[in-house]
Amino acid sequence: MIFKSKYSFEQGPIRPPNEANSLLVRVTRNCPWNKCLFCPVYKGEKFSRRSVEEIMDDLAAMESAHKKVREVSEEQGFGGIINRQVTAYIQANYPELFSIAYWQYHGGENVFLQDGDSLLLPVDDLVKVLKTIKDKFPSVKRITTYSRSRTILRRTLNELIKLKESGLKRIHVGLESGNDRVLEYMEKGVTGDQHIEAGKLLKSAGLSLSEYVILGLGGEKLWKEHALDTANVLNSINPDFIRVRTLAVPKSSPLYKKVARGEFILLNDDQVVREEALFIENLNNIESRFFSDHILNLLEEVCGNFPEDKNLMLAIINRYLSLGDEMRDIFKLGRRTGYFRRLGDLENSSLAVPVKQLYNQLQKENMSVDNYIQQLMLRFI
């Protein structure tokens, strides 16, 4: 018999980067589609919906852990406050409580429902889960989840409104591309028009919408169509958030074999940045917040609000592209090795010196900077 602590609960493998401080509640397992060529996650795993009873057991365990964390804080003389000392003590002495302590330390306000497509849970079941979360954890202000555009289209407007009224605030959707040829090649299982329809439906329900775009997903052949059509789809939706990711292809993704055979040609960093410029130039008449919040993105500082910050974002891109070949390579190395976060870091000698040393070493070894970087990027997935 496997011993299960009263604090034990199930969690899935992924969540959006901006949900790093959220409590993770698993309501489904894996991905119902699981065919996207670029995705290395859930391969070989079967999708399933968790029962309400299972989820309620997890929420009860989370509630018990929540109470225990506060008891530990009291015992350590911090009066129930969850600070760094308390979280460090819990990590060392009660590791099974750490995820809850970490969540409380960061305010205990946000919850993310896992895994890949929570809207496939029956609506009434999902409503029970949402209401239970709000009842057990009154500090919660925002509950979010992933869903696919085709799943969203299976829900009525009234169902989505019901979920919103029960506490669901935001849906994260993997748009990836607005170009139908790219979507078909990558086996995304959706069209640009379906993305638009689903996005508009969520907006009509009053739900916050975060759309994800993969820079470089069209490869060398379709980069321009990918940029232009993705911008057009987002112009039609006007999502609350646009978040970009740069394509990287680990061996565990089905796309890897096509890259290895030369069927799909990856863009290098400079080409991705030029694609991003074309993409942003064609985002018009929207009021979205644009984020580059992922380590895979070369220019993390390209972020802001549309329309007021559009020119500022393009200015950052143009500043990078105006650098000489050597300085662009040095910045790419600095970014991918963790020394640089912004273009201004090139002027910081304490950061730039070790990066320039690496650049010189690669030159001596006659090694391509782009090839070196492609290998580095696989570590970030």
URRATA-V257819 format. One record per residue. N is the residue number from 1. RES is the residue in one letter. SS is DSSP state (A for helix, B for strand, O for the rest). BURIAL is # if it has 16 or more other C-alpha atoms within 10 Angstrom, else .. Layout:
BEGIN
N;RES;SS;BURIAL
N;RES;SS;BURIAL
END
This chain:
BEGIN
1;M;O;.
2;I;O;.
3;F;O;.
4;K;O;.
5;S;O;.
6;K;O;.
7;Y;O;#
8;S;O;#
9;F;O;#
10;E;O;.
11;Q;O;#
12;G;O;#
13;P;O;.
14;I;O;.
15;R;O;#
16;P;O;.
17;P;A;.
18;N;A;.
19;E;A;.
20;A;O;.
21;N;O;#
22;S;O;#
23;L;B;#
24;L;B;#
25;V;B;#
26;R;B;#
27;V;O;#
28;T;B;#
29;R;B;#
30;N;O;#
31;C;O;#
32;P;O;#
33;W;O;.
34;N;O;#
35;K;O;#
36;C;O;#
37;L;O;#
38;F;O;#
39;C;O;#
40;P;O;#
41;V;O;#
42;Y;O;#
43;K;O;.
44;G;O;.
45;E;O;.
46;K;O;.
47;F;O;#
48;S;B;.
49;R;B;#
50;R;O;.
51;S;O;.
52;V;A;#
53;E;A;.
54;E;A;.
55;I;A;#
56;M;A;#
57;D;A;#
58;D;A;#
59;L;A;#
60;A;A;#
61;A;A;#
62;M;A;#
63;E;A;#
64;S;A;#
65;A;A;#
66;H;A;#
67;K;A;.
68;K;A;#
69;V;A;#
70;R;A;#
71;E;A;#
72;V;A;#
73;S;A;#
74;E;A;.
75;E;A;.
76;Q;O;.
77;G;O;.
78;F;O;.
79;G;O;.
80;G;O;#
81;I;O;#
82;I;O;#
83;N;O;.
84;R;A;.
85;Q;A;.
86;V;A;#
87;T;A;#
88;A;A;.
89;Y;A;.
90;I;A;#
91;Q;A;#
92;A;A;.
93;N;A;.
94;Y;O;.
95;P;A;.
96;E;A;#
97;L;A;#
98;F;A;#
99;S;A;#
100;I;A;#
101;A;A;#
102;Y;A;#
103;W;A;#
104;Q;A;#
105;Y;A;#
106;H;O;.
107;G;O;.
108;G;O;#
109;E;O;#
110;N;B;#
111;V;B;#
112;F;B;#
113;L;B;#
114;Q;B;#
115;D;O;#
116;G;O;#
117;D;O;#
118;S;A;#
119;L;A;#
120;L;A;#
121;L;O;#
122;P;O;.
123;V;A;#
124;D;A;.
125;D;A;.
126;L;A;#
127;V;A;#
128;K;A;#
129;V;A;#
130;L;A;#
131;K;A;#
132;T;A;#
133;I;A;#
134;K;A;#
135;D;A;.
136;K;A;.
137;F;O;#
138;P;O;.
139;S;O;.
140;V;O;#
141;K;O;.
142;R;B;#
143;I;B;#
144;T;B;#
145;T;B;#
146;Y;B;#
147;S;B;#
148;R;O;#
149;S;A;#
150;R;A;.
151;T;A;.
152;I;A;#
153;L;O;#
154;R;O;.
155;R;O;#
156;T;O;.
157;L;A;#
158;N;A;.
159;E;A;.
160;L;A;#
161;I;A;#
162;K;A;#
163;L;A;#
164;K;A;#
165;E;A;#
166;S;O;#
167;G;O;#
168;L;B;#
169;K;B;#
170;R;B;#
171;I;B;#
172;H;B;#
173;V;B;#
174;G;B;#
175;L;B;#
176;E;B;#
177;S;O;#
178;G;O;#
179;N;O;#
180;D;A;#
181;R;A;#
182;V;A;#
183;L;A;#
184;E;A;.
185;Y;A;.
186;M;O;#
187;E;O;.
188;K;O;#
189;G;O;#
190;V;O;#
191;T;O;#
192;G;A;#
193;D;A;.
194;Q;A;#
195;H;A;#
196;I;A;#
197;E;A;#
198;A;A;#
199;G;A;#
200;K;A;#
201;L;A;#
202;L;A;#
203;K;A;#
204;S;A;.
205;A;O;#
206;G;O;#
207;L;O;#
208;S;B;#
209;L;B;#
210;S;B;#
211;E;B;#
212;Y;B;#
213;V;B;#
214;I;B;#
215;L;B;#
216;G;O;#
217;L;O;#
218;G;O;#
219;G;A;#
220;E;A;.
221;K;A;.
222;L;A;.
223;W;A;#
224;K;A;#
225;E;A;#
226;H;A;#
227;A;A;#
228;L;A;#
229;D;A;#
230;T;A;#
231;A;A;#
232;N;A;#
233;V;A;#
234;L;A;#
235;N;A;#
236;S;A;#
237;I;A;#
238;N;O;#
239;P;O;#
240;D;O;#
241;F;B;#
242;I;B;#
243;R;B;#
244;V;B;#
245;R;B;#
246;T;B;#
247;L;O;#
248;A;O;#
249;V;O;#
250;P;O;#
251;K;O;.
252;S;O;.
253;S;O;#
254;P;O;#
255;L;A;#
256;Y;A;#
257;K;A;#
258;K;A;.
259;V;A;.
260;A;A;.
261;R;O;.
262;G;O;.
263;E;O;.
264;F;O;#
265;I;O;#
266;L;O;#
267;L;O;#
268;N;O;#
269;D;A;#
270;D;A;#
271;Q;A;#
272;V;A;#
273;V;A;#
274;R;A;#
275;E;A;#
276;E;A;#
277;A;A;#
278;L;A;#
279;F;A;#
280;I;A;#
281;E;A;#
282;N;O;#
283;L;O;#
284;N;O;#
285;N;O;.
286;I;O;#
287;E;O;#
288;S;O;#
289;R;B;#
290;F;B;#
291;F;B;#
292;S;O;#
293;D;O;#
294;H;O;#
295;I;O;#
296;L;O;#
297;N;O;#
298;L;O;#
299;L;O;#
300;E;O;#
301;E;O;#
302;V;O;#
303;C;O;#
304;G;B;#
305;N;B;#
306;F;O;#
307;P;O;.
308;E;O;.
309;D;O;.
310;K;A;#
311;N;A;.
312;L;A;.
313;M;A;#
314;L;A;#
315;A;A;.
316;I;A;#
317;I;A;#
318;N;A;.
319;R;A;.
320;Y;A;#
321;L;A;#
322;S;O;.
323;L;O;.
324;G;O;.
325;D;A;.
326;E;A;.
327;M;A;#
328;R;A;#
329;D;A;#
330;I;A;#
331;F;A;#
332;K;A;#
333;L;A;#
334;G;A;#
335;R;A;#
336;R;A;#
337;T;O;.
338;G;O;.
339;Y;O;#
340;F;O;#
341;R;O;#
342;R;O;#
343;L;A;#
344;G;A;.
345;D;A;#
346;L;A;#
347;E;A;.
348;N;O;.
349;S;A;.
350;S;A;.
351;L;A;.
352;A;A;#
353;V;A;.
354;P;A;.
355;V;A;#
356;K;A;#
357;Q;A;.
358;L;A;#
359;Y;A;#
360;N;A;.
361;Q;A;.
362;L;A;.
363;Q;A;.
364;K;A;.
365;E;O;.
366;N;O;.
367;M;O;.
368;S;O;.
369;V;A;#
370;D;A;#
371;N;A;.
372;Y;A;.
373;I;A;#
374;Q;A;#
375;Q;A;.
376;L;A;.
377;M;A;#
378;L;A;.
379;R;A;.
380;F;A;.
381;I;O;.
END
